[in-house]
């Protein structure tokens, strides 16, 4: 005779959520937890398109197992070698966020982010609008951080965005080829060391690290 296996209500709730299945309303009522609004089909496709997730990665399966970190206002720091699957993972996380109806999401590469801010420079109010777009979206995904040419100006703009999101508990996903210490050195090269360290310090404080390893999966294709 097999022994009985008991699962707490909290564990049962987490099983539903991590599986991407909407928990029954009775379970949410008993635990006093809200049920997420599940989005799928054409509505999810539209949200993915609006987020700026590249077409190549828009077919990625949603990931739900790190959403608690984002719900709490933290971030996810995805690092590893070129071709290790960092962008794919970030897009899976963003799609999980969107499919749960947790808010909007905005995907941008760090190079394009700096370029967009730079193109608005000197136009009254435009730079503030661009910065606000990335400071105040519900979820921000910054891809390939460290690929941008480091300068004191670019570092100051990145700091404005990351610091605002950190201070206001707005979740962020970052992908990069560099571990935190290496990223700080990379960003300080040609920029400002103190600002580089301040950015990375925020990642270390509230971000969950995901190491994708050193294998280039594209080399296997």
Secondary structure, DSSP 8 states (H G I E B T S, - for coil): --------HHHHHHHHHHTT----HHHHHHHT--------HHHHHHHHHHHT--GGGTTS----TTHHHHHTT-EEEEE-STTSSHHHHHHHHHHHHHHTT---EEEEEHHHHHHHHHHTTTSTTHHHHHHHHHHSSSEEEEESTT-S---HHHHHHHHHHHHHHHHTT--EEEEESS-HHHHHHHHHTTS-HHHHHHHHHHHHHHEEEEE--S--GGGG-
